[in-house]
Structures are given as structure tokens and as C-alpha cells.
Amino acid sequence: MDDDSITCIGFDASKAKLAVAIAESGRTGEVRYFGEIEATPQACPANQGHLIRSVDE
């Protein structure tokens, strides 16, 4: 893996949930759907660890 790689995380927000996608840099980078999380102040930090581990895979 390239040490200078960039990973982008995208959020599609609605009132109740956030849809999350992870994309590698470049035109041919893989885009993966991470899933949905509740749009509450409590749920976002709780899912942060899952998101970070998913990016590292």
C-alpha cells in the first residue's frame, strides 16, 4: 500500500440517518458503501471506531 494514499469519506445526510461511503483516491480507486448510522450525537462517535477500522482494511 502506498504511504501517501488518500481516503475520502462521504456522508449523505437525512433527518434520521447518515449514509456513509468510503473511496480511495484516484480515478480507479475503489468506492465502498459503509452503511447507515443514526443521525444522533450519541451514534456518530460510537461508530467512529468501526469507520476507522474499515478504512484501514
C-alpha positions in Angstrom: 0.0 0.0 0.0 1.2 3.5 -0.8 2.1 5.6 2.2 0.8 8.7 0.5 -2.7 7.3 -0.3 -5.8 9.4 0.4 -9.1 8.0 1.6 -12.3 10.0 1.2 -15.3 9.5 3.4 -18.7 10.8 2.1 -21.9 11.3 4.1 -25.4 11.6 2.7 -27.4 13.2 5.4 -31.1 12.9 6.1 -33.0 13.8 9.2 -32.9 10.3 10.7 -29.8 8.6 9.2 -26.4 9.2 7.6 -25.4 7.0 4.7 -21.6 6.6 4.6 -19.3 5.7 1.7 -15.5 5.2 1.6 -13.5 6.0 -1.5 -9.8 5.5 -2.3 -8.0 8.3 -4.2 -7.6 8.4 -7.9 -9.9 7.7 -10.9 -9.7 4.0 -10.4 -10.0 4.0 -6.6 -12.5 1.6 -5.1 -15.7 3.0 -3.6 -17.3 1.0 -0.9 -20.7 1.5 0.8 -20.1 1.5 4.6 -23.7 1.6 5.7 -26.1 3.8 7.6 -25.8 5.2 11.1 -28.3 7.1 13.1 -28.1 10.9 12.9 -27.8 11.5 16.6 -24.9 13.0 18.6 -24.6 9.7 20.5 -24.4 7.4 17.5 -21.8 9.3 15.5 -18.9 8.9 18.0 -20.0 5.3 18.7 -19.5 4.4 15.0 -16.2 6.2 14.6 -14.1 3.2 15.5 -15.9 1.0 13.0 -15.3 3.5 10.3 -11.6 3.9 11.1 -11.1 0.1 11.0 -13.0 -0.1 7.7 -10.7 2.5 6.1 -7.6 0.6 7.3 -8.7 -2.6 5.6 
